Amino acid sequence: MDIVEKTKEIGNEIEETLEKGYERGKEALRNVASHLPFANLAQNKSGDFHVEIDMPGIKKEDIDVRIDNNILTVSGERKMKKEVKKKDYYHMESSFGRIERSFSLPKGIDQDKINAKYKDGRLVIDLEREKSLKPKAIEVK
């Protein structure tokens, strides 16, 4: 076998390996993405934050909301449901497992004034900044 053929063969093997790795990577990212809840994060003019996180299929008692070192972390456990097992048939469409999402917040969140409400699969969190850090209009005299 000459050097040109061997080089082509090695190139094809590398390309095939990269394609397989790419497909495995895509599958891994799909699995990770299925456990990241969708979220909306807004900062009001007052400097306060409003966060809405979709968490369908999770019971309120299975949700954990924490703030540590200016990182807001929301996690929950979705339980398996609508599973059909028969002798020659198996069907399940709902995803299950632990989901988690973290947000980096600026310093100065008043941890005593964090409010979290859960209704109809949506978690709403309101975070207030400390009064001394809120924007203030100064009247010019």
N, C-alpha and C positions, 0 to 999 in steps of 0.2 A: 504494500500500500504506500502510495507516495504521500508526501507532506501536505499537498493541497487537499487530497481526499480526507486525510486524517483531521486537518484543520476544519473542514466543512462538517465532519462528523461531530467533533467537539463543539463547534458552534451550534449545531442542531440540538445536541444534548443540553447545552446551557440554556438555549431558548425554551426548550420543553420544560426544564426544571423551573425557570422563571415563570412560565405560564401556570404551572401547577401551584407554585408559591403564591402567585397573584390570586388565583381562584380560592385557595385556602384562606388568604388574607381577607378577601371579600366576604367569605362565609363567616369568618370570625367577627368582622365588623358588623355584619347583619345581626349576629347573635348579641353583640354588645348593644347595638342600637335598639333591639327589641326590649332591652331592660333599662333604657333611658327614657323617663317620661318627658313629654313635651312640656315646655314651660314658657311663660311670658314674664318678663321682668321689666318694670318701669320705675323711673325715679320721678317723683313729683317735683314741682317748683319749690316746695318747702324743703326738699332734700330727703324726704321720706321715701321708702321703697314699697312697692306693691308687687307681689309675686303670685302668679297663678300657675298651678302645676296640675296637669291631667293625670289622674291616678284611678282610672276606671277598674272596677273589679276588686278594689282593695277596701277592706273594712277600716273604719276610723281607728279602731283599737290596734290595727296592724301598721299604723303610720308613726314614724319617729321623726321629729323635727328638732334639730340641734343647731346651736351657733357656738363656734369655738374658734378663737383667734381670727375673728372676722370672716370665717367661712360658714355659710349657711348650708347645712346638709339635710336633705329630706330623703328618707328611705321608707320602704314599705315592702310588704310580702303579699304577693298575689297568689291565692290558693287555686289549685286545680279544680276545674268544674266542667260539667257537661262532657264527661268521659263515658264512652259507650264501649263496653267489652263484651263480646260474645264469642262463641266457640271459634268461628271463622271470620270475625269482623272486629275491627278496632277503629274508633273514630274519636278524635279530640281536636278542636280548633282553637280553644282559648290558650293563650300563653300563661305561664305561671312562673313564679320564682321571685327572687329579690330584685327590686329596682332601687336605684339611688341616683341622686343628682345633687351636685354641690355648686355653690355660687360664692365668688369672692366679693366681699362687701368692703366699703371703705370703713375706716375707723370711726368710732363715735356713734354706733348704733346703741340706743338705750335698750338694754336687754330686758328691762322690767316692763317695757311697752311693746313687746312682740305679741301679735295677735294672730292666731291660726284658726281657720274655720274650714270644715270639710262638708261638702254637700254635693250629691249627685255626681260623684266621681271626680270632683275638682277641689283641690286644696288651695285656699287663698290665704296668703301670709302678708300681713302689713307690719313693716318695721319702721320705727320712728328714730330719727337722729336725735341726739342729745340737744336740748334747747340751745345751749351755747354754740352749737355748730350749725344751726339752721340759718339760712340767709335772712338778712334783715335789711329793710329799706331804711335809709337814713334821710330824714327830712333836711333839706337845705334851707337855711334861714337867711 
